[in-house]
Amino acid sequence: MAALPHFPAGASSVRRAVSAALRFAVVATLILAAMVTSATPASSGDARPRVRHAALTSSQSVPAYWTVASDGGVFAFGGLPFYGSMGGVPLNQPMVGIAPTTDLFGADGKGYWTVASDGGVFSFGSARFHGSMGGTPLNRPMVGIAADPATGGYWTVASDGGVFAFDAPFFGSMGSVVLNRPIVAMASTPDGGGYWLFASDGGVFAFGDAPFHGSMGSTPLVRPVVGAAAPDGGGYWMVASDGGIFAFGDAGYFGSLGGHALSRPVAAMAAADPGGYWLTDTNGAVTSFGDAGYFGSAPQQLARPMVAMADGPASGSAVGGGVYPSGSYGYDVSVFQENPPSCNMALPSGHTIGIVQSTGDGGGAPNPCLSQEAHWAGAGLNLYVYMVGWSGGSPPGEPGCGGTYATQCDFGYESTLQSFQYAQRTGVNPLVTWWLDIEPDPSWSSDTQANAATVQGGINALRDQGVNNVGVYTSPGTWNGIVGNYQPAVPTWIAWWTNDGPGNCANIRSYASAHNDRLPTGPVWVTQYTDQANGQSLDGDYAC
């Protein structure tokens, strides 16, 4: 028989996890009697409203995200405020989770908590500190945290399934049950009346009013589950370290990274709303699916791996998520600016932006001046590849490519990979932001779906190599003529098209809408505002 609930000494505001097997009425009565008064458990008659989770507080808000690294560093995207972090502060143990402040309408964007593996909880913004297990010996390390939208408190969970409740009701745990695999994540229901625990083998354990919608617990997995998210009370997602997504209940499937050749494993996920989700890998590269917007990824080189992410309502602004400081200037250059093969033309100084061509004609026309131009770009280096359409041949099947246009996708993958590898062979760091140059070229097919598959193949190739940010260079007047209604969730570098200067950042979207253009859904990060910068035939660029 399972042991009776055990509450750790010294944790006056905490109840130690109890077995799901003890969730019978008589035992529940004993548990409630033992609970300390600093927490407010829901009574059996508590009828909390069922609400849809969405990081929206007004019609002007869009769901965005925070990510946290194991050193406690927090990164804010999409206009979400940065409320502080533990980055740069010595921690006793690494950070393992983050939870946003919430109410019965969803994440409110006003703050967040982070939790370390020793149970220490850190509060930022409007997030109030309700206690932690920091300083108390744990049977197993902490792995996650979830907010109670009803009380403003939170729960933390250990890898053995033990749940610790802080000014939040305790609904049970797996703390005294021998698990096949450790718990890796936790999510609460939108009304705060329950929570789910998720194990690395895909097992799901439901408590309180959290309904069980199924699991992967009895199915062999290629890679372990590492994260989970619940968009509402009617379903949940799990993600494996290879990027595979498992959807249950009313949680829709909107795609995954399963089948890609990822250079770094996926570490966590977050729900944007019932229509989409984000994944982050250990290097902080974020990928969005469904209606989840893409607002950027962490800097390419992190001090410590990314471990968790959380959602919140925001403006959708690219400021803080772009690759260049907003308002900065610079140039983009190619083989045509450097007098090959001598590559000795003088390029202007005093720039922040330095976007350099790696290859033209897909991967088939290497830029012989790449090394010199990359040196000129300095710390502001971005790279781009001039993309072309498939012209025949049968390249091998590549990760993420399949279906009717697999061959075109393979071609985009192979040619872009060649561009990446050329930069690498030349001694140029290829792990920077990359842009796919999509503009009119005779090689593009009249079949826009085939062209879209080529572009997607290029995106796949760079992301699989570990490039955090991959964007598209294009013009609102030509993009849809090449790729149709294809709208990848990537940032955009807008080609020079009005000769009005960088002020166009503010009206690019309205211009595109007026002309019925469907641009990539990520934010506009850079606009190219002239082709005669610095008194010479040189493109000028401005960071939005």
Long-range contacts (C-beta under 8 A, 24 or more apart in sequence): 2-176, 2-177, 3-176, 4-30, 5-30, 5-31, 5-34, 5-176, 6-176, 7-34, 7-36, 8-133, 8-136, 8-137, 10-136, 11-131, 11-133, 11-136, 11-164, 12-36, 12-38, 13-38, 13-39, 13-130, 13-131, 13-166, 13-167, 14-131, 14-133, 14-164, 14-165, 14-166, 15-39, 15-163, 15-164, 15-165, 15-170, 16-162, 16-164, 16-173, 16-175, 17-157, 17-158, 17-160, 17-161, 17-162, 17-163, 17-164, 17-172, 17-173, 17-174, 17-175, 17-176, 18-170, 18-172, 18-173, 18-175, 18-176, 19-172, 19-173, 19-174, 19-175, 19-176, 19-177, 20-172, 20-173, 20-174, 20-177, 20-205, 20-207, 21-177, 22-172, 22-176, 23-172, 23-207, 31-170, 31-172, 35-170, 38-131, 38-167, 39-153, 39-165, 39-166, 39-167, 39-168, 39-169, 39-170, 40-151, 40-153, 40-167, 40-168, 40-169, 41-169, 41-170, 42-150, 42-169, 42-192, 42-193, 42-208, 46-193, 48-104, 48-150, 48-191, 48-192, 48-193, 48-209, 49-104, 49-191, 50-190, 50-191, 50-233, 51-104, 51-105, 51-106, 51-190, 51-191, 51-232, 52-106, 52-190, 52-231, 52-232, 52-273, 52-274, 53-106, 53-107, 53-190, 53-230, 53-231, 53-232, 53-271, 53-273, 53-274, 54-105, 54-106, 54-231, 54-273, 54-274, 55-100, 55-106, 55-107, 55-109, 55-272, 55-273, 55-311, 55-312, 55-313, 55-314, 56-105, 56-106, 56-273, 56-313, 57-105, 57-108, 57-109, 57-313, 58-313, 60-315, 61-109, 61-313, 61-314, 61-315, 62-293, 62-313, 62-314, 62-315, 62-316, 63-272, 63-273, 63-276, 63-292, 63-293, 63-311, 63-312, 63-313, 63-314, 64-293, 64-295, 64-311, 64-312, 64-313, 64-314, 64-316, 65-270, 65-272, 65-278, 65-286, 65-295, 65-309, 65-310, 65-311, 65-312, 66-98, 66-100, 66-112, 66-309, 66-310, 66-311, 66-312, 67-98, 67-268, 67-280, 67-284, 67-286, 67-298, 67-306, 67-308, 67-309, 68-95, 68-97, 68-98, 68-114, 68-306, 68-307, 68-308, 68-309, 68-310, 69-95, 69-284, 69-298, 69-302, 69-303, 69-304, 69-305, 69-306, 69-307, 70-94, 70-95, 70-96, 70-304, 70-305, 70-306, 70-307, 71-95, 71-303, 71-304, 72-114, 72-116, 72-122, 73-302, 73-303, 73-304, 74-98, 74-112, 74-114, 74-124, 75-284, 75-298, 76-320, 77-286, 77-295, 77-296, 77-314, 77-320, 77-321, 78-293, 78-295, 78-296, 78-314, 78-315, 78-316, 78-317, 78-318, 78-321, 79-295, 79-314, 79-315, 79-316, 79-317, 79-319, 79-320, 80-109, 80-312, 80-314, 81-109, 81-125, 82-320, 83-111, 83-112, 83-124, 83-125, 83-127, 84-124, 84-125, 85-114, 85-124, 86-114, 86-122, 87-303, 91-116, 91-120, 92-116, 92-118, 92-120, 92-134, 93-117, 93-118, 93-120, 93-141, 94-304, 94-307, 95-307, 95-308, 96-141, 96-142, 96-143, 96-144, 96-307, 96-308, 97-142, 97-143, 97-144, 97-145, 97-156, 97-307, 97-308, 98-145, 98-308, 98-309, 98-310, 99-145, 99-146, 99-147, 99-154, 99-310, 100-147, 100-310, 100-311, 100-312, 101-125, 101-126, 101-127, 101-147, 101-152, 102-147, 102-148, 102-149, 103-149, 104-149, 104-150, 104-190, 104-191, 104-192, 106-149, 106-190, 106-313, 107-310, 107-311, 107-312, 107-313, 108-312, 108-313, 109-312, 109-313, 109-314, 112-310, 112-312, 113-145, 113-147, 113-154, 114-145, 114-308, 115-142, 115-144, 115-145, 115-156, 116-142, 117-141, 117-142, 117-143, 118-142, 119-156, 119-158, 119-164, 121-145, 121-154, 121-156, 121-166, 128-152, 130-154, 130-166, 130-167, 130-168, 131-166, 131-167, 132-156, 132-166, 133-164, 138-162, 139-175, 140-182, 143-182, 143-183, 143-184, 143-185, 143-186, 144-183, 144-184, 144-185, 144-186, 144-308, 145-186, 146-186, 146-187, 146-188, 146-195, 147-188, 148-188, 148-192, 149-188, 149-190, 149-191, 149-192, 150-191, 150-192, 150-193, 151-192, 155-186, 155-188, 155-195, 156-186, 157-183, 157-186, 157-197, 158-183, 159-183, 159-184, 161-197, 161-199, 161-205, 163-195, 163-197, 163-207, 168-192, 169-193, 169-208, 171-195, 171-207, 171-208, 171-210, 172-207, 172-208, 173-197, 173-207, 174-205, 179-203, 180-217, 181-224, 184-224, 184-225, 184-226, 184-227, 184-228, 185-225, 185-226, 185-227, 185-228, 185-238, 185-268, 186-228, 187-228, 187-229, 187-230, 187-236, 188-230, 189-230, 189-233, 190-230, 190-232, 190-233, 191-233, 196-228, 196-230, 196-236, 198-225, 198-227, 198-228, 198-236, 198-238, 199-225, 200-224, 200-225, 200-226, 201-225, 202-238, 202-246, 204-236, 204-238, 204-248, 209-233, 211-249, 213-248, 213-249, 213-251, 214-248, 214-249, 215-248, 216-246, 222-258, 223-265, 226-265, 226-266, 226-267, 226-268, 227-266, 227-267, 227-268, 227-269, 227-279, 227-308, 228-269, 229-269, 229-270, 229-271, 229-277, 230-271, 231-271, 231-272, 231-273, 231-274, 231-275, 231-277, 232-274, 237-269, 237-271, 237-277, 239-266, 239-268, 239-269, 239-279, 240-266, 241-265, 241-266, 241-267, 242-266, 243-279, 243-287, 245-277, 245-289, 250-274, 252-290, 254-289, 254-290, 254-292, 255-289, 255-290, 256-289, 257-287, 257-400, 259-399, 259-400, 260-399, 260-400, 260-460, 260-463, 260-464, 261-399, 261-464, 262-463, 262-464, 263-464, 263-465, 263-466, 264-466, 267-305, 267-306, 267-307, 267-308, 268-306, 268-307, 268-308, 268-309, 269-309, 270-309, 270-310, 270-311, 271-311, 272-311, 278-309, 278-311, 280-306, 280-309, 281-306, 282-306, 282-307, 283-466, 283-468, 284-468, 285-463, 285-466, 285-467, 285-468, 285-469, 286-468, 287-463, 287-489, 288-489, 289-489, 292-489, 293-489, 293-521, 293-522, 293-523, 294-489, 294-490, 294-491, 294-521, 294-522, 294-523, 295-321, 295-522, 295-523, 296-320, 296-321, 296-322, 296-323, 296-469, 296-491, 296-523, 297-468, 297-469, 298-468, 299-468, 300-431, 300-432, 300-433, 300-467, 300-468, 300-469, 301-431, 316-523, 317-523, 318-491, 318-523, 318-524, 318-525, 318-544, 321-523, 322-491, 322-523, 322-525, 322-526, 322-543, 322-544, 323-382, 323-433, 323-469, 323-525, 323-543, 324-352, 324-353, 324-380, 324-525, 324-526, 324-543, 325-352, 325-543, 326-543, 326-544, 327-542, 327-543, 328-352, 328-353, 328-542, 328-543, 329-353, 329-502, 329-540, 329-541, 329-542, 329-543, 330-354, 330-355, 330-380, 330-540, 330-541, 331-355, 331-533, 331-534, 331-538, 331-539, 331-540, 331-541, 332-356, 332-357, 332-384, 332-528, 332-539, 332-541, 333-357, 333-373, 333-376, 333-377, 333-538, 333-539, 334-360, 334-367, 334-386, 335-360, 335-365, 335-367, 335-368, 335-369, 336-537, 337-369, 337-373, 337-537, 337-538, 338-369, 338-372, 338-373, 340-368, 340-369, 341-368, 343-368, 343-369, 343-372, 343-373, 347-373, 347-376, 347-538, 348-533, 348-534, 348-538, 351-380, 352-380, 352-543, 353-380, 353-382, 353-526, 353-541, 353-542, 353-543, 354-378, 354-380, 354-381, 354-382, 355-382, 355-383, 355-384, 355-435, 355-493, 355-526, 355-541, 356-381, 356-382, 356-383, 356-384, 357-383, 357-384, 357-385, 357-386, 357-437, 358-383, 358-384, 358-385, 358-419, 358-420, 358-422, 358-423, 358-428, 358-430, 359-385, 359-386, 359-418, 359-419, 359-422, 360-385, 360-386, 361-386, 361-388, 362-386, 362-387, 362-388, 362-411, 362-412, 362-415, 362-416, 362-418, 362-419, 363-414, 363-415, 363-416, 363-417, 363-418, 363-419, 363-421, 363-422, 364-388, 364-415, 364-418, 366-422, 370-422, 370-423, 370-426, 370-428, 371-426, 371-427, 371-428, 374-423, 374-426, 374-428, 374-429, 381-428, 381-429, 381-432, 382-432, 382-433, 382-434, 382-435, 383-419, 383-423, 383-428, 383-430, 383-432, 383-433, 383-434, 383-435, 384-434, 384-435, 384-436, 384-437, 384-473, 385-415, 385-416, 385-419, 385-434, 385-435, 385-436, 385-437, 385-458, 386-437, 387-412, 387-415, 387-416, 387-436, 387-437, 387-438, 387-454, 387-455, 387-458, 388-415, 388-441, 388-443, 388-444, 389-441, 389-443, 389-444, 389-445, 389-450, 389-451, 389-454, 390-443, 390-445, 390-450, 390-454, 391-443, 398-457, 398-460, 398-461, 399-460, 399-464, 400-456, 400-457, 400-460, 400-464, 401-453, 401-456, 401-457, 401-460, 404-449, 405-449, 405-450, 405-452, 405-453, 406-453, 408-445, 408-450, 408-451, 408-453, 408-454, 408-457, 409-453, 409-454, 409-456, 409-457, 409-460, 410-457, 411-454, 411-457, 412-453, 412-454, 412-455, 412-456, 412-457, 412-458, 412-460, 412-461, 413-457, 413-458, 413-460, 413-461, 414-457, 414-461, 415-458, 416-457, 416-458, 416-461, 416-462, 417-461, 417-465, 420-461, 420-462, 420-465, 420-467, 430-465, 430-467, 431-465, 431-466, 431-467, 432-467, 433-467, 433-468, 433-469, 433-470, 433-471, 434-462, 434-467, 434-469, 434-470, 434-471, 435-470, 435-471, 435-472, 435-473, 435-493, 436-470, 436-471, 436-472, 436-473, 437-473, 438-472, 438-473, 438-474, 438-478, 438-479, 438-482, 438-483, 439-473, 439-474, 439-475, 439-478, 439-482, 439-495, 440-478, 440-481, 440-482, 444-482, 448-480, 448-481, 448-482, 448-483, 448-484, 448-486, 449-484, 449-486, 451-482, 451-483, 451-484, 452-483, 452-484, 452-486, 455-483, 455-486, 455-488, 456-486, 456-488, 459-488, 459-490, 471-520, 471-522, 471-525, 472-520, 473-528, 474-519, 474-520, 476-508, 476-511, 476-512, 476-515, 476-517, 476-519, 477-515, 477-517, 479-517, 479-518, 479-519, 480-516, 480-517, 480-518, 485-518, 486-518, 487-518, 487-519, 487-520, 487-521, 488-520, 488-521, 488-522, 489-520, 489-521, 489-522, 490-520, 490-521, 490-522, 491-520, 491-522, 491-523, 491-524, 491-525, 492-519, 492-520, 492-522, 492-523, 492-524, 492-525, 493-524, 493-525, 493-526, 493-527, 493-528, 493-541, 494-524, 494-526, 494-527, 494-528, 495-528, 496-528, 496-529, 496-530, 496-531, 496-539, 499-529, 499-530, 500-529, 501-529, 501-530, 501-542, 502-527, 502-529, 502-542, 504-529, 505-542, 505-544
